[in-house]
Amino acid sequence: MDWFKVTAAWAEKDLRTSYVRWMFRFEKLDSTKVGWWAQPTEEYHPSESIEMLKACCTNCREESLQVYEQGWMCLRPQCPNFWKLNGESPPDKLEYSHSFINCHTPWDPQLELPPAPLRPPLASDRDNYYDGGDVARIYWKGMCCPQCGRLSCREFWAGWVCKNCNFKSSPPRTIFEADRLADPHRSVFTGPAIPSNIVQPGITWTRMVVDGMTCLIYYLKDCGTVAHILASEYQNKRPECADWLFKEYQAPEMPFKRYALKSHKVQGQLLTQQFSFNAGAPYKYIVAVDSTPFEECPRAVTRSLELIQERVKLVHPETEFNEILSVGYFEGQKMDYHDDGEQELGETVASISLGAPAKMRFRIKAKHMSSYKLWEPNNAPSEVNVESRLHKEPRVKLELRLNHGDVVVMKGREIQRIWEHAVQPIGLFRVAATARWINVPQQHPAGVLVKREPSDGPMETEFVKRAAVLGFPEVPLISEGGSASSPGPSSGISSNQHSTDTGTSSPSSPDHPEPFEVEDVLNGRAVPTAKTIRTGVEDLNRDPDVLVKEEDKEEALLLLEFTK
């Protein structure tokens, strides 16, 4: 990279398409230094003694440069002699002339001063921006190493680390008080807080007060519930509660990190916007994060899990968690629409919000909009009005305004299948901690023959095959009685048994296996059989909203050999 000045502009004609394109000649402001792009043997000696040759067209009477070694041409597209060499079309391959390449254009010395250094300075002096600027956009963008010049992303919470020479830069940190980040127009509630959520028609809700806190429970039809527990100043200031957690999370030694996305559409590595840290059971979603045992975690992380569990048990006493993902948001960072529908997750997901306020939106996935209706059957309009209303109503059905100390609880697997949610922080800095129960499946190596002895028949064998590409769980094994049984607690749905959220099961005929969503199979929520795989692949080919690689379809078809 370098600073350049534009010294010439001319038009060229593409003889195959007759298109005219404009070309530009650049000169370095400092021509004494060889550019990094120049070949080692390439010699370039610009000189003011070399003049750029010009000539006047006999037709248009306008002057044009001699750009090419083959000769002079009029380079004005309006002229009849444009792009003609001695009255004929020029050859396809042209070479730039020696004078055009090596001449040095005289320039005002004051204009040859570089406007700014190309290598940006380190964002180390927060006074150059504003108080709290160490969480501003400039502080989570990349760094140009002052020692080796390599560009590196900010990957770590504590600061930048050059991947080439290991140079480190740790900017000063502002420790925020939650009160400073709060919405100045919101009352400071010492009793049950008043919500400011937005609810679209079709979603019912109830309100209660638990442990001095307002609790709103929203019913997303038959998909499940979303509970919003609003904290008050009294709860936040309790020992080791929200205020204490927020301060502890801001410590520079917190092991937050930005991880690489597993799939994206750009070349090279692409990091998540947010900084995250996972503790407890391994959790793999769009980002493969490291997981740290609870006994090795900072106290803020384990206490967050305890506090979430305490609040969740106020509305769902049976709930337990074994994993927590902490996420730190700098200014401008957000969490776009997604679901928590990974196969191994339990039905309840809960999170606590710390620091700046945020908007959490819930919307129906686009592929379910045409079939999923929110209004009650008794109040449903006519078919014509249903179609009209469906196209007019927004997909966002619920918006929660999360403030410091608030807890959100999503309960129900169908919420993750039908709905998706996004979080948009409002303000400089926010931390969120999300707790889940993760079923760690029993692993079987691919290609293992597992033998079982049914009580009423000869020994049968089942070939266990794990489809790593699709993330399928293990194929069900043959258990006593000849029915399919899951080798692990998260094997999902088989052709003979359909597991539900309540733990009950309903038999189905082998000729008519339980249907499953294509998304369930691709995310490993369902174990396919030969018949359902064929149906699923057909759905993939028909459904324009499902983007699946061809090799994934081939992998599904290969599983037919192991599920017949």
C-alpha positions in Angstrom: 0.0 0.0 0.0 1.1 3.5 -0.7 -0.1 7.0 -1.5 -0.5 7.8 -5.2 -1.4 10.7 -7.5 -3.4 10.4 -10.7 -1.4 11.8 -13.6 -3.3 10.7 -16.7 -6.7 9.4 -17.8 -7.5 7.9 -21.2 -10.2 5.8 -22.9 -9.7 2.3 -24.4 -12.0 0.3 -26.7 -12.7 -3.4 -26.4 -12.8 -4.5 -30.1 -14.8 -7.7 -29.2 -17.6 -5.9 -27.3 -17.1 -2.3 -28.5 -17.3 -1.2 -24.9 -15.2 1.8 -23.9 -13.4 1.8 -20.6 -11.4 4.5 -18.8 -7.9 3.9 -17.6 -5.8 5.8 -15.1 -2.1 6.3 -14.6 -0.8 6.6 -11.0 2.5 7.8 -9.7 3.7 7.3 -6.1 4.0 10.5 -4.1 7.4 9.2 -3.0 9.0 7.8 -6.1 12.4 7.1 -4.4 11.0 4.0 -2.7 10.3 0.8 -4.6 6.9 -0.6 -4.0 6.4 -3.9 -2.1 4.6 -5.2 -5.2 7.6 -4.7 -7.5 9.6 -7.7 -8.7 13.2 -7.9 -7.3 14.7 -7.7 -10.8 12.3 -5.0 -12.1 14.0 -1.7 -12.6 12.0 1.5 -12.5 13.8 4.9 -12.7 11.3 7.7 -13.1 12.9 10.9 -14.3 11.6 14.4 -15.0 13.9 14.5 -18.0 11.7 11.9 -19.7 8.7 13.6 -21.3 5.3 11.9 -21.9 4.8 12.1 -25.7 1.6 13.7 -27.0 0.1 14.5 -30.4 -2.8 16.4 -31.8 -5.6 14.6 -33.8 -6.1 15.9 -37.3 -9.8 15.2 -37.1 -11.0 16.4 -33.7 -8.0 18.7 -33.1 -7.7 17.5 -29.5 -4.4 16.3 -27.9 -3.9 12.7 -26.7 -1.0 10.9 -25.0 1.0 8.3 -26.7 0.3 5.5 -24.3 1.4 2.5 -26.4 4.7 1.5 -27.9 3.0 0.5 -31.2 2.2 4.2 -31.9 0.0 7.1 -31.3 -3.8 6.9 -31.4 -6.6 9.4 -30.7 -8.0 8.5 -27.3 -11.2 10.6 -27.4 -14.3 8.3 -27.8 -16.2 11.1 -29.6 -13.7 11.3 -32.4 -14.2 9.1 -35.6 -10.5 8.3 -35.4 -10.8 7.0 -31.9 -8.8 3.8 -31.3 -7.3 3.6 -34.7 -3.6 3.1 -35.4 -2.7 4.6 -38.8 -6.4 4.3 -39.8 -6.7 0.6 -38.8 -7.7 -1.2 -35.7 -4.8 -1.8 -33.3 -3.5 -5.3 -32.5 -5.1 -7.1 -29.5 -1.9 -7.0 -27.5 -0.5 -3.6 -26.8 2.5 -2.6 -24.8 2.9 0.6 -22.8 5.6 3.0 -24.2 8.9 3.6 -22.4 8.1 7.3 -22.0 4.7 6.7 -20.6 6.0 4.3 -18.0 9.1 6.2 -16.8 8.2 9.8 -17.0 7.8 11.7 -13.8 5.0 14.3 -13.6 6.0 17.6 -11.9 3.8 18.2 -8.9 3.4 20.9 -6.3 5.8 19.9 -3.4 3.1 20.7 -0.8 0.7 18.2 -2.5 3.3 15.4 -2.5 3.2 15.3 1.3 1.2 12.1 2.4 -2.1 13.0 3.9 -1.7 10.5 6.7 0.4 7.4 7.6 -1.0 4.3 5.9 -0.2 2.3 9.0 -2.9 3.3 11.5 -1.7 4.1 15.0 -2.5 1.8 17.9 -5.8 2.6 19.6 -4.1 3.0 23.0 -4.9 6.6 24.1 -8.6 6.6 25.0 -8.6 10.3 25.5 -8.4 10.7 21.8 -12.0 9.5 21.6 -14.2 9.8 24.6 -14.5 8.4 28.1 -15.3 4.7 27.8 -13.9 4.7 24.3 -12.0 1.5 25.0 -15.1 -0.4 24.1 -15.8 1.7 21.0 -15.7 0.3 17.4 -12.0 1.4 17.0 -11.1 -0.9 19.9 -12.4 -4.1 18.5 -11.3 -3.7 14.9 -7.9 -5.0 13.6 -4.4 -3.9 14.5 -1.5 -3.1 12.2 1.6 -4.4 14.1 4.1 -1.5 14.7 6.9 -4.0 14.7 6.4 -6.3 11.7 3.4 -4.5 9.9 1.1 -7.6 9.9 -2.6 -7.0 10.2 -4.3 -8.9 13.0 -7.8 -9.1 14.4 -8.5 -8.4 18.0 -9.1 -11.9 19.2 -8.6 -11.5 23.0 -10.5 -9.6 25.7 -7.2 -8.2 27.1 -6.1 -6.6 23.8 -4.3 -7.3 20.5 -1.7 -10.0 19.8 0.2 -10.1 16.6 0.2 -13.6 15.1 3.5 -13.0 13.4 5.9 -11.5 16.0 3.7 -11.9 19.1 3.6 -8.1 19.8 1.0 -7.3 22.4 -1.0 -4.2 23.0 -3.4 -3.9 26.0 -5.4 -0.7 26.0 -6.5 0.8 29.3 -10.0 -0.3 30.4 -12.9 1.6 31.8 -14.7 -0.2 34.5 -18.4 0.7 34.0 -21.0 1.0 36.7 -24.3 -0.4 35.6 -26.2 2.8 36.6 -24.1 4.8 34.1 -25.2 2.5 31.2 -28.9 2.4 32.2 -31.6 4.1 30.1 -31.8 7.7 31.5 -35.5 7.8 30.8 -36.4 4.7 32.8 -37.3 4.9 36.4 -35.1 3.3 39.0 -37.4 0.6 40.3 -37.0 -0.4 44.0 -40.1 -2.6 43.9 -41.6 -4.8 41.1 -40.5 -3.2 37.8 -42.8 -2.0 35.1 -42.1 -3.6 31.7 -41.8 -1.8 28.4 -42.1 -4.8 26.1 -43.9 -4.9 22.7 -46.4 -7.7 22.1 -48.1 -8.4 18.8 -51.7 -9.7 18.7 -51.9 -13.5 18.9 -49.5 -13.9 21.8 -51.1 -14.2 25.2 -49.3 -13.5 28.5 -49.7 -13.5 32.2 -48.1 -11.3 34.9 -47.0 -12.3 38.5 -44.6 -11.1 41.2 -42.0 -13.6 42.4 -39.5 -12.8 45.1 -40.3 -9.1 44.7 -39.7 -9.2 40.9 -42.2 -8.7 38.1 -42.4 -11.9 36.0 -44.1 -11.9 32.6 -44.8 -15.2 30.9 -45.5 -15.1 27.1 -47.2 -18.1 25.4 -46.0 -18.6 21.9 -49.0 -20.7 20.9 -48.2 -24.4 21.2 -44.5 -23.9 20.9 -43.7 -23.1 24.5 -43.2 -20.0 26.8 -40.9 -17.1 27.2 -40.6 -15.8 30.7 -39.2 -12.3 31.4 -38.1 -11.7 35.0 -37.5 -8.0 35.6 -34.9 -7.2 38.3 -35.2 -4.2 40.6 -32.4 -2.1 42.1 -32.9 -4.1 45.4 -32.2 -7.5 43.8 -29.2 -6.1 41.7 -27.4 -4.7 44.7 -27.6 -7.9 46.8 -24.3 -9.6 47.5 -22.9 -11.4 44.4 -25.8 -10.4 42.3 -26.1 -8.4 39.1 -24.0 -5.3 40.1 -21.2 -7.5 41.5 -21.3 -9.8 38.5 -21.1 -6.9 36.0 -18.0 -5.5 37.7 -16.3 -8.9 37.9 -16.9 -9.7 34.2 -15.0 -6.5 33.2 -11.7 -7.7 34.7 -8.9 -7.8 32.0 -8.0 -11.4 33.0 -11.5 -12.7 32.1 -10.9 -15.4 29.4 -13.2 -13.9 26.8 -12.2 -14.5 23.2 -13.5 -14.0 19.7 -13.8 -17.3 17.9 -13.8 -18.2 14.2 -17.1 -18.8 12.5 -17.4 -22.3 11.1 -19.2 -21.2 7.9 -19.2 -17.9 6.1 -18.9 -16.5 2.6 -15.5 -14.7 2.8 -12.0 -15.9 2.2 -9.8 -16.5 5.2 -10.8 -16.5 8.8 -13.8 -14.5 10.1 -14.3 -13.9 13.8 -17.5 -13.4 15.7 -18.3 -9.9 16.7 -18.7 -10.7 20.3 -16.3 -12.0 22.9 -17.4 -15.3 24.5 -16.4 -17.8 27.1 -18.0 -21.2 27.6 -17.9 -23.2 30.9 -19.2 -26.6 31.8 -20.5 -29.1 29.1 -19.1 -28.6 25.6 -21.3 -26.4 23.4 -20.9 -26.3 19.7 -23.1 -24.0 17.5 -22.1 -21.8 14.6 -18.9 -21.2 16.5 -16.7 -24.0 17.9 -15.9 -22.5 21.3 -13.5 -24.0 23.9 -15.1 -25.2 27.1 -13.6 -24.9 30.6 -14.6 -27.0 33.6 -16.5 -25.1 36.3 -13.8 -25.6 38.9 -11.3 -23.7 36.7 -13.6 -20.8 35.9 -13.6 -17.3 37.4 -16.1 -16.9 40.2 -18.2 -14.5 38.1 -19.0 -17.3 35.7 -20.1 -19.9 38.2 -22.0 -17.3 40.2 -23.9 -16.3 37.1 -25.0 -19.9 36.6 -26.1 -20.1 40.2 -28.1 -16.8 39.9 -29.7 -17.8 36.7 -30.7 -21.1 38.2 -32.2 -19.4 41.3 -34.3 -17.1 39.1 -35.4 -19.8 36.7 -36.6 -22.1 39.6 -39.1 -19.4 40.5 -41.1 -20.3 37.4 -39.7 -23.7 36.4 -38.6 -25.5 39.6 -37.5 -28.7 37.8 -34.9 -27.0 35.6 -31.2 -27.8 35.8 -28.3 -26.5 33.8 -24.8 -27.8 33.2 -23.3 -25.2 30.8 -23.1 -21.4 30.6 -21.9 -19.3 27.7 -20.8 -15.7 28.7 -20.7 -13.1 25.9 -19.3 -9.6 26.0 -20.6 -6.9 23.7 -18.5 -3.8 22.8 -20.2 -0.8 21.1 -21.9 -1.8 17.9 -21.8 -5.5 18.5 -24.9 -7.6 18.4 -26.3 -11.1 18.1 -28.3 -11.6 14.9 -31.3 -13.9 14.4 -30.6 -17.5 15.4 -32.1 -20.3 17.3 -30.8 -22.5 20.2 -32.0 -25.7 18.5 -28.9 -27.8 18.5 -29.7 -31.5 18.9 -28.0 -32.0 22.3 -29.7 -29.1 24.0 -32.4 -29.4 26.6 -35.8 -27.7 26.2 -35.0 -24.8 28.6 -32.5 -21.9 27.8 -32.1 -19.0 30.2 -29.9 -15.9 30.2 -29.1 -12.9 32.4 -28.5 -9.4 31.0 -25.8 -7.2 32.6 -24.9 -3.6 31.8 -26.4 -1.7 29.0 -30.0 -2.3 27.9 -30.9 -4.5 24.9 -33.8 -5.4 22.7 -34.5 -9.1 22.3 -36.8 -9.8 19.4 -38.7 -13.0 18.5 -39.9 -13.7 15.0 -41.3 -16.8 13.2 -38.9 -18.3 10.7 -39.6 -17.4 7.2 -40.3 -20.9 6.1 -43.0 -21.3 8.7 -44.8 -18.1 8.1 -47.2 -19.5 5.5 -48.4 -22.4 7.8 -48.1 -21.1 11.3 -50.9 -18.8 12.5 -50.9 -17.0 15.8 -54.6 -16.0 16.2 -57.1 -18.2 18.0 -59.3 -20.5 15.9 -62.5 -18.9 17.4 -61.3 -15.5 16.3 -59.8 -16.5 13.0 -60.9 -14.3 10.1 -62.1 -15.7 6.8 -59.7 -17.4 4.4 -59.4 -14.3 2.2 -58.6 -12.1 5.2 -56.1 -14.7 6.6 -54.1 -14.6 3.4 -54.2 -10.8 3.4 -53.2 -10.5 7.1 -50.5 -13.0 6.7 -48.6 -10.9 4.1 -49.1 -7.6 6.0 -48.2 -8.5 9.5 -44.5 -8.2 10.6 -42.6 -11.4 11.4 -41.4 -9.9 14.7 -44.1 -10.9 17.2 -42.5 -10.1 20.6 -39.9 -7.6 21.7 -38.5 -7.7 25.2 -36.7 -4.6 26.6 -33.9 -6.2 28.7 -32.3 -4.1 31.5 -29.5 -4.8 33.9 -30.2 -7.9 36.0 -33.2 -9.2 33.9 -33.5 -12.9 33.2 -35.2 -14.4 30.1 -36.3 -18.1 30.1 -37.2 -19.9 26.9 -39.0 -23.2 27.5 -40.0 -25.6 24.8 -38.2 -27.3 21.9 -40.7 -26.1 19.4 -39.7 -22.5 20.1 -36.3 -23.2 18.6 -37.8 -25.0 15.6 -40.5 -22.5 14.7 -39.0 -19.2 16.1 -35.7 -17.4 16.0 -34.5 -14.5 18.2 -32.0 -11.7 18.0 -30.4 -9.4 20.6 -29.5 -5.7 19.9 -27.6 -4.0 22.7 -28.3 -0.3 23.3 -25.3 1.5 24.6 -21.6 1.1 25.1 -21.1 -2.2 26.9 -23.1 -5.2 27.8 -22.5 -8.8 29.1 -24.9 -11.7 28.8 -24.7 -15.1 30.3 -26.8 -17.9 28.8 -27.3 -21.3 30.6 -28.4 -24.5 29.1 -28.6 -28.2 29.8 -26.5 -30.1 27.2 -26.9 -33.9 26.8 -23.5 -35.3 26.0 -24.3 -38.2 23.7 -22.7 -41.6 24.0 -20.2 -41.9 21.2 -19.8 -45.0 19.0 -17.0 -45.2 16.4 -18.2 -45.4 12.9 -18.3 -49.0 11.5 -18.9 -50.9 14.8 -21.1 -54.0 14.6 -23.3 -54.0 17.7 -25.1 -57.3 18.4 -28.2 -57.7 20.6 -30.2 -60.8 21.4 -34.0 -60.1 21.1 -36.2 -62.1 23.5 -38.3 -63.5 20.7 -36.0 -64.0 17.7 -32.6 -64.8 16.4 -29.6 -62.6 16.9 -29.7 -59.5 14.8 -27.0 -57.0 13.9 -27.2 -53.3 13.3 -24.4 -51.3 11.7 -23.7 -48.1 13.6 -22.7 -45.3 11.3 -22.2 -41.7 12.5 -22.7 -39.0 9.8 -20.2 -36.3 10.8 -21.1 -34.0 7.9 -24.8 -33.8 8.8 -24.3 -34.2 12.6 -26.7 -37.2 12.8 -26.7 -39.0 16.1 -26.1 -42.7 16.1 -28.5 -45.0 14.3 -30.8 -46.7 16.8 -29.7 -50.1 18.0 -31.8 -53.2 18.0 -32.9 -53.8 21.6 -34.7 -56.6 23.3 -38.1 -57.1 21.8 -37.0 -55.9 18.4 -37.7 -52.2 18.9 -35.3 -49.5 18.2 -33.5 -48.0 21.2 -31.3 -45.0 21.5 -27.6 -45.5 22.4 -27.5 -42.2 24.1 -29.9 -39.7 25.8 -30.1 -37.5 22.7 -30.6 -39.9 19.9 -33.8 -38.1 18.9 -36.5 -39.8 16.7 -36.3 -43.3 15.2 -38.6 -45.0 12.8 -40.2 -47.0 15.6 -40.4 -44.5 18.4 -41.1 -40.8 18.6 -39.7 -39.0 21.7 -41.6 -36.0 22.9 -40.7 -33.2 25.3 -42.8 -34.9 28.0 -40.9 -38.1 27.7 -43.9 -40.1 26.4 -43.7 -42.1 23.2 -46.1 -43.1 20.5 -45.5 -46.1 18.3 -45.6 -45.8 14.5 -45.8 -48.2 11.8 -42.5 -49.1 9.9 -44.4 -48.5 6.7 -45.4 -45.0 7.9 -42.5 -43.6 9.9 -42.9 -40.4 11.9 -42.4 -37.4 9.7 -39.6 -35.0 10.5 -38.5 -31.6 9.4 -35.5 -31.3 7.0 -33.9 -28.9 9.4 -34.2 -31.5 12.2 -32.2 -34.0 10.2 -29.6 -31.5 9.1 -29.1 -30.3 12.7 -29.0 -33.9 14.1 -32.3 -33.6 15.9 -33.8 -36.7 14.2 -32.3 -40.1 13.3 -33.5 -40.9 9.8 -34.6 -44.2 8.4 -34.3 -45.4 4.8 -37.8 -44.1 4.0 -37.5 -40.8 5.8 -34.1 -40.1 4.3 -35.6 -40.4 0.8 -38.4 -38.1 1.8 -36.0 -35.6 3.4 -33.8 -35.5 0.3 -36.8 -34.9 -1.9 -37.8 -32.0 0.5 -34.3 -30.5 0.2 -34.7 -30.4 -3.6 -38.1 -28.8 -3.3 -37.6 -26.3 -0.5 -35.9 -23.1 -1.8 -35.4 -21.8 1.8 -33.1 -24.7 2.8 -29.6 -24.2 1.5 -27.7 -27.5 1.7 -24.5 -28.5 0.0 -24.7 -31.3 -2.6 -22.2 -33.4 -0.7 -24.5 -33.3 2.3 -27.3 -34.7 0.2 -25.0 -37.4 -1.0 -24.0 -38.2 2.6 -27.7 -38.6 3.5 -28.2 -41.0 0.6 -25.2 -43.0 1.7 -26.9 -43.6 5.0 -29.5 -45.7 3.2 -27.1 -48.6 3.2 -26.9 -48.5 7.0 -30.6 -47.9 7.8 -32.4 -50.4 5.6 
